[in-house]
Structures are given as C-alpha cells and as structure tokens.
Amino acid sequence: MEFFDTIVAILESTIRVSVPLIFAALAGLFTERAGVFDIGLEGKMLGAAFAAGAVAAVTGSVLTGLMAAILISVLLSLVHGYASITQRGSQIVSGVAINFIVAGSTVILGEAWFRQGGRTPALDADARFQTVTFPFADAVKDVPIFGPIYSNLISGHFILTYVAFLLVPFSWWVLYRTRFGLRLRAVGENPGAVDTAGISVIWLRYRAVICCGILCGFAGAYLSLAMSAGFVKGMTAGKGYIALAALIFAKWRPVNIMMACLLFGFLDALAIRLQGNPLPFIGQVPVQLMQALPYILTVILLAGFIGKAIPPKAGGVPYVKER
C-alpha cells in the first residue's frame, strides 16, 4: 500500500502541475489554428498571475483577482494582435517582447506597490481558491484502492482544475463542430479563400487572440490564487514554453494536448518527488539536475518521439489582402 500511496501522490501532483499547462496550451491552440504564432504565452501567464495576486491582495476577493488576470492577459493579447495582425509585424518578435516587458514590469510594479521584493502580500483564504471536496470523499478515503483515488485524484482539487479539463472537450467541440471553429481553422490554412468568401480574416484572428488571452488569464490566476497564496517573481518558470512544446507534441489537437500536458506534468511531479532521494544504482543526484529533468525530457521527447508535426500552413505569416 505504501507504493500505491506514492503513485497516488505523484498522480495528484501531476494533475495539479498540469493545469496551467493545459490552459496555456489550449490558448496557443486557438491562435495557432488561426495562423498567429504566439510565443508570448509565458508573458501573458506571468502578467495575469501578477494582476490576480495584486488585485486579490488589495480587494480580498478571489473573483476580482480572476477578472483582473483575464483583463490584463486579454490586453497583452491585443497588443500582440495589433503588432502582428494589424501592423503585420514579426509574430516571434512581438511575443518575445511581451515576455521581456512583463518579466521586468511585474518585478518593478510589485516592488513599488508592496515593497516585498517583487512579491505580492500573502493572500487570505477568502482571496484565493479553495479545494472542492466531493460528497463522501472523507468517508471513503480509508477504503483500499478506491478511497485514495476518489478522495485525492477525483476530489480535492481547485475549481479551476475541473474547468481546465472540461475546456478540453469544449475546445474540441468549438474547433470541429461550430461555424466559428471551421472558419478559424480555415484562416490558419488558407486565409485568402476565407477572405474571398467575404469573411474578415483580421476579425477572426483577433477573436482567436482574445480567446488566447482569456485562457492565459485562467492559467495565471491558477498560479497565484490556487497553487500559491500570492504572486512570486518569475513564478511561471517557463511553463508558457512547456505549453508551446506540448502544443507541438500534440500536433495541435485538444485531446492530445491534454495528454501531453499530463505527461509533462508527470515528469515535473516525478522530478519533485525524486529530489533529495537516492536513485537505484546511481545514488544521490544533485537537486539542480532533478529540477532540469522535465525540460531535458521535453527536448528528448520533441526530438525523438513526436514524428513529423505539420503546423497550420498560414501559421506565422501576416495576411496581406490582395487588391
């Protein structure tokens, strides 16, 4: 049973760690399906996390913090949209610029407003999300096998955790079963044909960018209002880039994205679990190596197991309307 409890603990940590990856990867799915490559997922998540932590600390309301996170993330997405869609600038440069600007401004604003080294004040219980306990979870937690699975893996997570997993089938339905999704995918493949049909390519891409901002807002709010009790400098720690890797690894499909994020979450959870513990036949491993393990394995997976990933044909290419 000790081995089973360890597995359950690792899987529980996997779910917790994978949630922001799922939000961010789905955010990138909408933009890239529309032909807008967005490397600025990291910056949007970080800006949203700071906005959520700062506003929740001031107002004491978790919902106000969530709304602030979504607002800031959408505004950053619109900046990226204006630079890359309206002005037809480099989408890579725009995304990288957002990452750099947000990384610096969150620290400067955090220090100026709260004087805590770029952090926000610790949040009270009412200012952050609480875990959701399903019926009978406490009563059955001691039941062998079923109890730990129901109490720890199904119950006991934050509300945003369930939202993230529900968004996976919802995103699939939107992209493959609605008129908006059909047009969005068509814009990413052949924007000229969409424009010829009398549909605005610019407006469709802006709507995709707004969807990206909303989802990144949820990801950032989860980091500072659920996983942590406030904002910490650089708390995204590369999760936006891991989400991009998961998006490519999953070949731009919602269900595959969820599985890829769970895989990367499992690698991260396993690395955390193994820190400080000697490995069989190896012995003690430096903590820094265990912290880098998820990123190393991410590179290995992308290099050796992904196969050929074909992005949307118009991805990363600004659309110029033919006269």
One Martini backbone bead per residue (centre of mass of N, CA, C, O) as a GRO file, in nm:
protein
  323
    1MET     BB    1   0.053   0.065  -0.015
    2GLU     BB    2   0.289   0.260  -0.028
    3PHE     BB    3   0.321   0.254  -0.334
    4PHE     BB    4   0.033   0.349  -0.400
    5ASP     BB    5   0.050   0.621  -0.249
    6THR     BB    6   0.279   0.732  -0.424
    7ILE     BB    7   0.128   0.728  -0.692
    8VAL     BB    8  -0.104   0.913  -0.605
    9ALA     BB    9   0.074   1.157  -0.533
   10ILE     BB   10   0.193   1.194  -0.818
   11LEU     BB   11  -0.082   1.227  -0.967
   12GLU     BB   12  -0.176   1.470  -0.809
   13SER     BB   13   0.062   1.650  -0.893
   14THR     BB   14   0.014   1.627  -1.195
   15ILE     BB   15  -0.255   1.775  -1.205
   16ARG     BB   16  -0.162   2.040  -1.073
   17VAL     BB   17   0.070   2.107  -1.285
   18SER     BB   18  -0.106   2.080  -1.564
   19VAL     BB   19  -0.315   2.311  -1.569
   20PRO     BB   20  -0.155   2.557  -1.688
   21LEU     BB   21  -0.079   2.401  -1.945
   22ILE     BB   22  -0.362   2.363  -2.058
   23PHE     BB   23  -0.445   2.654  -2.082
   24ALA     BB   24  -0.200   2.750  -2.259
   25ALA     BB   25  -0.227   2.544  -2.492
   26LEU     BB   26  -0.516   2.625  -2.573
   27ALA     BB   27  -0.443   2.913  -2.636
   28GLY     BB   28  -0.242   2.840  -2.868
   29LEU     BB   29  -0.444   2.686  -3.044
   30PHE     BB   30  -0.620   2.925  -3.140
   31THR     BB   31  -0.398   3.096  -3.273
   32GLU     BB   32  -0.261   2.881  -3.460
   33ARG     BB   33  -0.523   2.803  -3.613
   34ALA     BB   34  -0.526   3.121  -3.718
   35GLY     BB   35  -0.202   3.200  -3.780
   36VAL     BB   36  -0.090   3.273  -3.477
   37PHE     BB   37   0.207   3.307  -3.335
   38ASP     BB   38   0.262   3.242  -2.968
   39ILE     BB   39   0.534   3.315  -2.746
   40GLY     BB   40   0.362   3.494  -2.513
   41LEU     BB   41   0.247   3.303  -2.289
   42GLU     BB   42   0.435   3.363  -2.055
   43GLY     BB   43   0.363   3.667  -2.020
   44LYS     BB   44   0.059   3.635  -1.975
   45MET     BB   45   0.074   3.460  -1.726
   46LEU     BB   46   0.244   3.653  -1.552
   47GLY     BB   47   0.055   3.898  -1.566
   48ALA     BB   48  -0.193   3.749  -1.450
   49ALA     BB   49  -0.067   3.666  -1.179
   50PHE     BB   50  -0.012   3.951  -1.080
   51ALA     BB   51  -0.297   4.068  -1.100
   52ALA     BB   52  -0.432   3.864  -0.915
   53GLY     BB   53  -0.256   3.906  -0.660
   54ALA     BB   54  -0.292   4.215  -0.630
   55VAL     BB   55  -0.604   4.240  -0.629
   56ALA     BB   56  -0.663   4.031  -0.407
   57ALA     BB   57  -0.497   4.179  -0.185
   58VAL     BB   58  -0.672   4.446  -0.191
   59THR     BB   59  -0.982   4.320  -0.200
   60GLY     BB   60  -1.027   4.003  -0.109
   61SER     BB   61  -1.097   3.885  -0.406
   62VAL     BB   62  -1.097   3.621  -0.623
   63LEU     BB   63  -1.273   3.721  -0.862
   64THR     BB   64  -1.127   3.987  -0.908
   65GLY     BB   65  -0.856   3.856  -0.970
   66LEU     BB   66  -0.953   3.696  -1.217
   67MET     BB   67  -1.048   3.940  -1.386
   68ALA     BB   68  -0.771   4.078  -1.393
   69ALA     BB   69  -0.621   3.854  -1.539
   70ILE     BB   70  -0.791   3.856  -1.797
   71LEU     BB   71  -0.755   4.152  -1.874
   72ILE     BB   72  -0.445   4.160  -1.903
   73SER     BB   73  -0.420   3.928  -2.106
   74VAL     BB   74  -0.595   4.054  -2.328
   75LEU     BB   75  -0.427   4.309  -2.367
   76LEU     BB   76  -0.169   4.160  -2.451
   77SER     BB   77  -0.302   4.022  -2.694
   78LEU     BB   78  -0.375   4.286  -2.843
   79VAL     BB   79  -0.089   4.378  -2.882
   80HIS     BB   80  -0.007   4.136  -3.052
   81GLY     BB   81  -0.226   4.176  -3.266
   82TYR     BB   82  -0.144   4.458  -3.362
   83ALA     BB   83   0.150   4.385  -3.446
   84SER     BB   84   0.075   4.109  -3.628
   85ILE     BB   85  -0.195   4.193  -3.782
   86THR     BB   86  -0.215   4.496  -3.847
   87GLN     BB   87   0.115   4.550  -3.886
   88ARG     BB   88   0.270   4.288  -3.978
   89GLY     BB   89   0.457   4.171  -3.782
   90SER     BB   90   0.655   3.993  -3.590
   91GLN     BB   91   0.552   3.733  -3.393
   92ILE     BB   92   0.808   3.669  -3.237
   93VAL     BB   93   0.891   3.950  -3.141
   94SER     BB   94   0.629   4.018  -2.993
   95GLY     BB   95   0.635   3.783  -2.789
   96VAL     BB   96   0.914   3.842  -2.665
   97ALA     BB   97   0.851   4.129  -2.571
   98ILE     BB   98   0.632   4.052  -2.370
   99ASN     BB   99   0.807   3.877  -2.188
  100PHE     BB  100   1.011   4.099  -2.104
  101ILE     BB  101   0.821   4.319  -2.001
  102VAL     BB  102   0.675   4.151  -1.783
  103ALA     BB  103   0.918   4.050  -1.620
  104GLY     BB  104   0.995   4.346  -1.531
  105SER     BB  105   0.722   4.489  -1.441
  106THR     BB  106   0.638   4.304  -1.205
  107VAL     BB  107   0.877   4.376  -1.023
  108ILE     BB  108   0.850   4.683  -1.018
  109LEU     BB  109   0.553   4.699  -0.920
  110GLY     BB  110   0.577   4.520  -0.670
  111GLU     BB  111   0.786   4.702  -0.525
  112ALA     BB  112   0.626   4.973  -0.538
  113TRP     BB  113   0.357   4.866  -0.391
  114PHE     BB  114   0.476   4.635  -0.155
  115ARG     BB  115   0.774   4.593  -0.057
  116GLN     BB  116   0.857   4.250  -0.143
  117GLY     BB  117   1.050   4.184  -0.387
  118GLY     BB  118   0.794   4.145  -0.605
  119ARG     BB  119   0.578   4.071  -0.422
  120THR     BB  120   0.289   3.971  -0.281
  121PRO     BB  121   0.078   3.941  -0.057
  122ALA     BB  122  -0.056   3.730   0.141
  123LEU     BB  123  -0.332   3.531   0.115
  124ASP     BB  124  -0.629   3.479   0.202
  125ALA     BB  125  -0.881   3.258   0.184
  126ASP     BB  126  -1.083   3.462   0.030
  127ALA     BB  127  -0.837   3.531  -0.199
  128ARG     BB  128  -0.863   3.219  -0.269
  129PHE     BB  129  -0.869   2.914  -0.375
  130GLN     BB  130  -1.054   2.626  -0.303
  131THR     BB  131  -1.114   2.320  -0.241
  132VAL     BB  132  -1.299   2.042  -0.367
  133THR     BB  133  -1.543   1.842  -0.203
  134PHE     BB  134  -1.678   1.554  -0.239
  135PRO     BB  135  -1.898   1.334  -0.182
  136PHE     BB  136  -1.764   1.106   0.055
  137ALA     BB  137  -1.453   1.149   0.065
  138ASP     BB  138  -1.398   1.113   0.375
  139ALA     BB  139  -1.542   0.830   0.412
  140VAL     BB  140  -1.351   0.670   0.171
  141LYS     BB  141  -1.034   0.717   0.216
  142ASP     BB  142  -0.984   0.416   0.366
  143VAL     BB  143  -1.039   0.272   0.117
  144PRO     BB  144  -0.918   0.057  -0.077
  145ILE     BB  145  -0.809   0.224  -0.365
  146PHE     BB  146  -1.072   0.397  -0.399
  147GLY     BB  147  -1.028   0.617  -0.187
  148PRO     BB  148  -0.771   0.767  -0.294
  149ILE     BB  149  -0.884   0.822  -0.576
  150TYR     BB  150  -1.136   0.989  -0.493
  151SER     BB  151  -1.004   1.189  -0.276
  152ASN     BB  152  -0.733   1.279  -0.460
  153LEU     BB  153  -0.803   1.266  -0.783
  154ILE     BB  154  -1.106   1.373  -0.793
  155SER     BB  155  -1.088   1.505  -0.534
  156GLY     BB  156  -0.942   1.810  -0.401
  157HIS     BB  157  -0.970   2.043  -0.605
  158PHE     BB  158  -0.977   2.300  -0.794
  159ILE     BB  159  -1.196   2.457  -0.994
  160LEU     BB  160  -0.987   2.508  -1.229
  161THR     BB  161  -0.928   2.214  -1.285
  162TYR     BB  162  -1.208   2.139  -1.403
  163VAL     BB  163  -1.210   2.355  -1.619
  164ALA     BB  164  -0.967   2.257  -1.783
  165PHE     BB  165  -1.085   1.971  -1.856
  166LEU     BB  166  -1.352   2.081  -1.987
  167LEU     BB  167  -1.208   2.249  -2.218
  168VAL     BB  168  -1.126   2.024  -2.404
  169PRO     BB  169  -1.404   1.936  -2.528
  170PHE     BB  170  -1.491   2.227  -2.592
  171SER     BB  171  -1.265   2.291  -2.796
  172TRP     BB  172  -1.334   2.067  -2.990
  173TRP     BB  173  -1.620   2.165  -3.053
  174VAL     BB  174  -1.547   2.446  -3.157
  175LEU     BB  175  -1.341   2.356  -3.389
  176TYR     BB  176  -1.537   2.093  -3.516
  177ARG     BB  177  -1.870   2.206  -3.460
  178THR     BB  178  -1.833   2.503  -3.561
  179ARG     BB  179  -1.824   2.783  -3.747
  180PHE     BB  180  -1.592   2.923  -3.606
  181GLY     BB  181  -1.391   2.683  -3.620
  182LEU     BB  182  -1.386   2.650  -3.925
  183ARG     BB  183  -1.285   2.938  -3.987
  184LEU     BB  184  -1.031   2.929  -3.814
  185ARG     BB  185  -0.891   2.695  -3.966
  186ALA     BB  186  -0.901   2.831  -4.245
  187VAL     BB  187  -0.720   3.074  -4.174
  188GLY     BB  188  -0.465   2.887  -4.112
  189GLU     BB  189  -0.458   2.771  -4.417
  190ASN     BB  190  -0.661   2.990  -4.605
  191PRO     BB  191  -0.717   3.320  -4.603
  192GLY     BB  192  -0.797   3.386  -4.897
  193ALA     BB  193  -1.057   3.212  -4.907
  194VAL     BB  194  -1.201   3.355  -4.676
  195ASP     BB  195  -1.200   3.638  -4.800
  196THR     BB  196  -1.360   3.558  -5.059
  197ALA     BB  197  -1.620   3.479  -4.872
  198GLY     BB  198  -1.650   3.749  -4.676
  199ILE     BB  199  -1.439   3.705  -4.445
  200SER     BB  200  -1.273   3.824  -4.171
  201VAL     BB  201  -0.950   3.772  -4.091
  202ILE     BB  202  -0.888   3.978  -3.871
  203TRP     BB  203  -1.127   3.918  -3.677
  204LEU     BB  204  -1.066   3.620  -3.632
  205ARG     BB  205  -0.782   3.662  -3.512
  206TYR     BB  206  -0.874   3.836  -3.276
  207ARG     BB  207  -1.054   3.623  -3.143
  208ALA     BB  208  -0.826   3.424  -3.091
  209VAL     BB  209  -0.659   3.616  -2.913
  210ILE     BB  210  -0.876   3.650  -2.694
  211CYS     BB  211  -0.894   3.354  -2.615
  212CYS     BB  212  -0.602   3.341  -2.524
  213GLY     BB  213  -0.625   3.552  -2.295
  214ILE     BB  214  -0.832   3.406  -2.121
  215LEU     BB  215  -0.667   3.142  -2.071
  216CYS     BB  216  -0.415   3.282  -1.952
  217GLY     BB  217  -0.568   3.402  -1.714
  218PHE     BB  218  -0.631   3.132  -1.580
  219ALA     BB  219  -0.340   3.038  -1.548
  220GLY     BB  220  -0.239   3.274  -1.369
  221ALA     BB  221  -0.453   3.248  -1.144
  222TYR     BB  222  -0.374   2.964  -1.056
  223LEU     BB  223  -0.089   3.031  -0.953
  224SER     BB  224  -0.178   3.275  -0.735
  225LEU     BB  225  -0.481   3.149  -0.625
  226ALA     BB  226  -0.392   2.830  -0.577
  227MET     BB  227  -0.096   2.722  -0.563
  228SER     BB  228  -0.073   3.011  -0.445
  229ALA     BB  229  -0.051   3.299  -0.202
  230GLY     BB  230   0.055   3.454  -0.459
  231PHE     BB  231   0.304   3.645  -0.590
  232VAL     BB  232   0.601   3.544  -0.772
  233LYS     BB  233   0.886   3.579  -0.906
  234GLY     BB  234   0.879   3.389  -1.184
  235MET     BB  235   0.637   3.162  -1.151
  236THR     BB  236   0.621   3.021  -1.433
  237ALA     BB  237   0.894   2.880  -1.517
  238GLY     BB  238   0.834   2.808  -1.840
  239LYS     BB  239   0.532   2.713  -1.900
  240GLY     BB  240   0.483   2.845  -2.176
  241TYR     BB  241   0.695   2.669  -2.328
  242ILE     BB  242   0.580   2.395  -2.253
  243ALA     BB  243   0.307   2.445  -2.390
  244LEU     BB  244   0.425   2.467  -2.674
  245ALA     BB  245   0.542   2.183  -2.676
  246ALA     BB  246   0.270   2.039  -2.633
  247LEU     BB  247   0.137   2.146  -2.889
  248ILE     BB  248   0.334   2.008  -3.085
  249PHE     BB  249   0.322   1.719  -2.971
  250ALA     BB  250  -0.009   1.722  -3.029
  251LYS     BB  251  -0.077   1.849  -3.312
  252TRP     BB  252  -0.321   2.049  -3.256
  253ARG     BB  253  -0.489   1.873  -3.029
  254PRO     BB  254  -0.681   1.870  -2.755
  255VAL     BB  255  -0.646   1.582  -2.636
  256ASN     BB  256  -0.339   1.569  -2.681
  257ILE     BB  257  -0.277   1.808  -2.499
  258MET     BB  258  -0.363   1.684  -2.234
  259MET     BB  259  -0.164   1.443  -2.245
  260ALA     BB  260   0.095   1.614  -2.266
  261CYS     BB  261   0.056   1.774  -2.002
  262LEU     BB  262   0.053   1.524  -1.821
  263LEU     BB  263   0.333   1.432  -1.892
  264PHE     BB  264   0.485   1.689  -1.800
  265GLY     BB  265   0.365   1.682  -1.515
  266PHE     BB  266   0.488   1.409  -1.437
  267LEU     BB  267   0.783   1.490  -1.466
  268ASP     BB  268   0.770   1.713  -1.254
  269ALA     BB  269   0.663   1.542  -1.017
  270LEU     BB  270   0.897   1.338  -1.020
  271ALA     BB  271   1.123   1.539  -0.965
  272ILE     BB  272   1.017   1.632  -0.691
  273ARG     BB  273   1.015   1.346  -0.558
  274LEU     BB  274   1.340   1.290  -0.614
  275GLN     BB  275   1.431   1.498  -0.434
  276GLY     BB  276   1.679   1.374  -0.214
  277ASN     BB  277   1.674   1.092  -0.358
  278PRO     BB  278   1.803   0.800  -0.417
  279LEU     BB  279   1.910   0.616  -0.686
  280PRO     BB  280   1.925   0.341  -0.849
  281PHE     BB  281   2.269   0.283  -0.913
  282ILE     BB  282   2.348   0.607  -0.840
  283GLY     BB  283   2.221   0.785  -0.618
  284GLN     BB  284   2.294   1.089  -0.556
  285VAL     BB  285   2.129   1.378  -0.687
  286PRO     BB  286   2.123   1.672  -0.797
  287VAL     BB  287   1.884   1.909  -0.776
  288GLN     BB  288   1.930   2.053  -1.049
  289LEU     BB  289   1.880   1.802  -1.225
  290MET     BB  290   1.585   1.750  -1.134
  291GLN     BB  291   1.479   2.029  -1.228
  292ALA     BB  292   1.575   1.973  -1.538
  293LEU     BB  293   1.432   1.710  -1.632
  294PRO     BB  294   1.171   1.806  -1.781
  295TYR     BB  295   1.330   1.966  -2.004
  296ILE     BB  296   1.499   1.736  -2.113
  297LEU     BB  297   1.261   1.544  -2.183
  298THR     BB  298   1.123   1.737  -2.375
  299VAL     BB  299   1.345   1.742  -2.589
  300ILE     BB  300   1.350   1.437  -2.639
  301LEU     BB  301   1.056   1.404  -2.728
  302LEU     BB  302   1.061   1.611  -2.963
  303ALA     BB  303   1.310   1.476  -3.116
  304GLY     BB  304   1.207   1.143  -3.105
  305PHE     BB  305   0.853   1.118  -3.084
  306ILE     BB  306   0.674   1.311  -3.272
  307GLY     BB  307   0.755   1.346  -3.548
  308LYS     BB  308   0.555   1.490  -3.789
  309ALA     BB  309   0.480   1.836  -3.759
  310ILE     BB  310   0.200   2.013  -3.899
  311PRO     BB  311   0.131   2.317  -3.936
  312PRO     BB  312  -0.028   2.568  -4.017
  313LYS     BB  313   0.024   2.718  -4.320
  314ALA     BB  314  -0.032   3.031  -4.201
  315GLY     BB  315   0.170   3.025  -3.984
  316GLY     BB  316   0.333   3.335  -3.918
  317VAL     BB  317   0.165   3.484  -4.152
  318PRO     BB  318   0.089   3.764  -4.272
  319TYR     BB  319  -0.196   3.924  -4.392
  320VAL     BB  320  -0.244   4.015  -4.739
  321LYS     BB  321  -0.453   4.184  -4.920
  322GLU     BB  322  -0.581   4.149  -5.221
  323ARG     BB  323  -0.646   4.374  -5.504
   0.00000   0.00000   0.00000
